Amino acid sequence: MQADHLVGREAELDLATGILRQDGAGAVLLIADPGVGKTAMAAEIAARLSHEMVVMRVHGSPALSAVPYGVLAPYLLDLPVEQATSPVAILREFWAQFEKRRGGEGARLLLVVDDAHDLDEGSTQILAELVSAGWARLVATSRPRPGLPAALLQLWYDGLAERIELHPLERETAAQLAEMMLGGTVMASTVDVLHSVSEGNPLLLRCLLDDSKADGNLVRRNSVWFLTRALSGSGEGLAEVVRNKVLRTSDAEREAMYVVALSEPVPTAVLDALVGRDTVRSLMDSRLVVSTNGPGSALKMWHPMYGEALRQIVSPARSLQIRQRMVQHLGAEPATAEGLLRMVSWALDCGADVEDEQLLQAAFLAAKLLQNPLARAAADKVRSEALRPRARAVLAMVNYNDGDYRTAARLLEEQAGFLDVDPTGPLGAGLLWAAARAALGDSAADIVADARSAAALRAEGRSDDDPVLSQLHRHTDALELAALANDGQYRELGRGLETFAAGLEPGQPDFVMNRLFLLAMECELLTVEGQAVAALDKGREALVLLDEHHDDLLYFSDFIMVRYALAALEVGEWAAAEGALNRYAASSAMGLITFGGDIQALKGLSFLRQGRLEQASAQLTPAVEALRVKDPQRLRRLGNALAYYAAARSGNTELALRLAGEPEVPAAGGAYVEALAELFTLAGHEHLQRGTGLERLRTLPGSAPMHHLSGVLLQNLVLRAELGDQQAMDEIRETASDMAGTWAGGWLSLATAQADGAGDDLVNAGNLLAAGGMPGPAAVAFDKAALAFDAEGKRPEARQAAVLRDVSEASLGDSVARDPHTEVDRSVPLTRREQDIVALAVSGLTDRQIAEKLMVSVRTVEGHLYRSYAKLGIRRREDLGAAVRN
């Protein structure tokens, strides 16, 4: 089994060992930043070659870099003192040591040199001569800066060495490493966080995993690992790595690192003046400090986690002392948002004073970036009575995202702050308050009644022309409209939105906030009504306006994003939905921790609508676990329903039964989300046990007004069609004919083609679905086309349709898109290769054993088996024996 520190390095290892085994001179130069794995890789190369070569190790050292031949001293103990400076004598003695180790068996010499950038010139020349003469093979590791010594570089120039640059791990390789270390599935959003924060550095990734597991941040539920809060730089593993780095530096370099870590980004000129240019250059050469934007720009720590760990090491008293030295060099107003947060955080850590305006600015920005501890600390320090309402709104947002809905609501109810009429400007606190109340289980009617009562109290004693009165009316009207949507009263919502829009004027102080609210609600209404393309346009308009005013508003990003994503999924704009969901991670890794479950639930819905059952399951099963801990978008019920449906449909009965047995989740996501959850739950029941859900799906549109709306009805009909309900295909033609978008258009095409039964029409429908990114329904269309052509005696066309079906199914993993009521297509038999692989599988061989026997890849075996399942009309390997006997 491959060691975790070598994940993703197999190609480089094979290349290196191949070079070192070849005849003639040979050397491998491994170049990489600290922590990427060059030392571990050199050790593995040595281990793989140790049975055929004598390994002698040399370690470069900054302390010995000025001592001629200092690093070779362990091999020169028998050398007379008077010969200690003679290269010839040193070479002869070094070779004598090798001969002793070889023992006359004729083995070759392998030199393993770590940190070659710290070698002295004399030692480098000796090592290079051994390689040039063909007496030794060499593996040398080095950082990019200051880089390899000239003598070793010359080997490369002369063609005697291969330079191999090791890069940080790609996201998928980081996921593999994490799962190997943890021994289980790691939630996709958690992998994204770990990969982003570690920047793919294997050493830092391992530290983050160990530290997060040790402090209880990285938790496992039902075999799924996920993060519950922000990654910390205070873990012992990371601290040890950083301490080792710090101990190897000079006093001046250490001082410079403390300055950079505490006040980054630091202008280069300022740091030069404080510690000297040579010190700064040394840190940059060692890749401990880097430029933020090219030569001459401000400096920061090489890696953010290094800076975080260093800040944990510096005592408050020392930190305050450094701050007092730096204040005169840094402007009162930091030039960047990053600089503002660092300066305020630094001040809070060491007890320095900060103006209320700057505290509030930092708190607001930190809350938007989900840096909750900083947002809380800064907002708590605000003392100005004029700014306290805004500070309370920030604290409410922090508590809401942490899942403390009661505290969030209480903070916003102080002085009726949720009414958004604070003189410092509206925030969107009303929607946040309503969301917190709804998450607590309060009814929409109670929320609206409380808002009206608070507004009446706030209006007492004000004249009719007081502008605050009109703001109060607009904001309470908005809360009432949100309540209508929450309860599924969309007809009333439509009329209310028209009235609300008529009362908006660009000159109003709350115009932007109310305009965003209007666009978001119109987006939701149009989605539910089946006008998803128009809904998406409203959502896009809202996102543009939000980006223009992002720094002035709280909560609106979350309020708009989920509605936009649902509209995009209704249209079939999968990339647009993905892009919207990825915005959560664009500014802060914490977005993936806080919203990870919600994001993966909606991505799971996207995959289900595309017919990608396996990929949907991979998103949804972990999402269920994460949503238990954090669910700011209140999608837990939908996530559970989607995961249950995916498990039931894919035949994972054990998981489906476990999900079905979960305690009932309170309805909190709004009428549209709850309607989708009900549909997928019923469809899951039918997949799990025939006759338990389909009839209820059929009767829902007539018994619940919400389910008669086109945006909900089409999902009902699609689920029924996938269950084999032929009547649903007829109803899809009627419902989808008035709807725009790829998803509706694709299903309309399939339903129409199926009604006509012509093979050409079914192929056209399949092509339309495939082009729209829906390979699952496309495979169904092509499969029906193959049957239709076969019935007409058109064997070439049948084979071509079957090929198109196989192409679509190849991207679906082990899910079978085939209509369960369709007869198996015997007109397209198994190929010779498929027959061979199926026979071996039936005999009991594993995929890997089959691959080894046939000398193909495991992936090739899996692909042939998946296509064979489809042709045989089965879903799993266990059914192969019966299928081939029939």
Secondary structure, DSSP 4 states (H G I P E B T S, - for coil): ---GGGTT-HHHHHHHHHHHHSSS-EEEEEE--TTSSHHHHHHHHHHHHTTTEEEEEEE--GGGTTSTTGGGGGG-TTS-GGGTT-HHHHHHHHHHHHHHHHTTS-PEEEEEEESGGG--HHHHHHHHHHHHTTSEEEEEEE-SSS-S-HHHHHHHHTTSEEEEE--PPPHHHHHHHHHHHHTSEE-HHHHHHHHHHHTT-HHHHHHHHHHHHHTT-EEEETTEEEE-S---S--HHHHHHHHHHHHTS-HHHHHHHHHHHHH-SB-HHHHHHHH-HHHHHHHHHTTSEEESSSTTS-EEESSHHHHHHHHHHS-HHHHHHHHHHHGGGS-SS-SSHHHHHHHHHHHHHHT----HHHHHHHHHHHHHTT-HHHHHHHHHH---TTTHHHHHHHHHHHHHHTT-HHHHHHHHHGGGGGG---TT---SHHHHHHHHHHHTT--HHHHHHHHHHHHHHHHTT--TT-HHHHHHHHHHHHHHHHHHHHTT-HHHHHHHHHHHHHT--TTSTTHHHHHHHHHHHHHHHHHHTT-HHHHHHHHHHHHHHHHHTGGG-SSHHHHHHHHHHHHHHHHT-HHHHHHHHHHHHHS-THHHHHSHHHHHHHHHHHHHHHT-HHHHHHHHHHHHHHHHH--TT--HHHHHHHHHHHHHHTT-HHHHHHHHTSPPPPP-S-HHHHHHHHHHHHHHHHHHSTTSSHHHHHHHHHH-GGGGSHHHHHHHHHHHHHTT-HHHHHHHHHHHTT--SHHHHHHHHHHHHHHH--HHHHHHHHHHHHHTT-HHHHHHHHHHHHHHHHHTT-HHHHHHHHHHHHHHHTTSTT---S-TTSPP-TTSPPPHHHHHHHHHHHTT--HHHHHHHHT--HHHHHHHHHHHHHHHT-SSGGGHHHHHH-
